Amino acid sequence: MGDTKGAATWRGAAREIYRRVQRLLCGLLWWERTYHEDGLATEHNCDFVQDERFIRAYELGRATGSFRGRELRWRVHVACWAAAHAARLEGDFVECGVYRGGLARAIVDYIDFCALDRTFYLFDTFAGIPDEAISAGERALGRQPGEYDECYAAVCETFRPFANVRVIRGIVPDSLRQAEIQRVAYLSLDMNVYQPEIAAAEHFWPKMSSGGVILLDDYGFSRYRMQKQAFDAFAAERGVPILSLPTGQGLLIKP
């Protein structure tokens, strides 16, 4: 146990050093950058960070503790855009890989989800990554069981005021059977390993509305390249492209 904690502390310190060096280098290269967070630096317009509606939604999401000390505004902005698009379509919202509910909490506020006649389903173990979900290749890339703290009670409390949000505990895809979902407009996948994500995508793809959104949180990150490979194959089989975003996310639209 001590060795595990020591390794986790070392990895955290190494990541922080990497982030500081990255910020320093970007500071030397971009004197007029308008945005620099979460591995993304740009001099382009990002006026959404000044939008009061977005600021309120983001702060509510951050307050859950989901972002673990990081700033993820552009990633959350993409999710809010996708949710606003999906709100115009027929179908429920689904998130597989919730942690403490930061992304969902931002969306609920941003699009006033409680005013919609639909349900937001939140699926997670709420105790980290199951050992059996991690492939050998992903273990080699550093995936480990757990990695996230127990948070089921906290998530239930966060969404207790919203009658049309359901928190469902269990291992995906088995837990998906706990909900009778007929149509989906928005699907977010962020489980850090590819097997349950692909299983969820296959489960919900026939239920997706035309124009429905699948948002892949880990698609562009090198540590999660097996997820990218799996979803590239998934998309190719269905003849649809995935938009790779500079935030590291992937965006897939059901034709």
Secondary structure by P-SEA (a helix, b strand, c coil): caaaaaaaaaaaaaaaaaaaaaaaaaaacccccccccccccccccccccccaaaaaaaaaaaaaccccccccaaaaaaaaaaaaaacccbbbbbbcccccaaaaaaaaaaaccccccbbbbbbccccccccccccaaaaaaccccccccccaaaaaaaacccccbbbbbccccccccccccccccbbbbcccccaaaaaaaaaccccccccbbbbbcccccccaaaaaaaaaaaaaaacbbbbbccccbbbbbcc
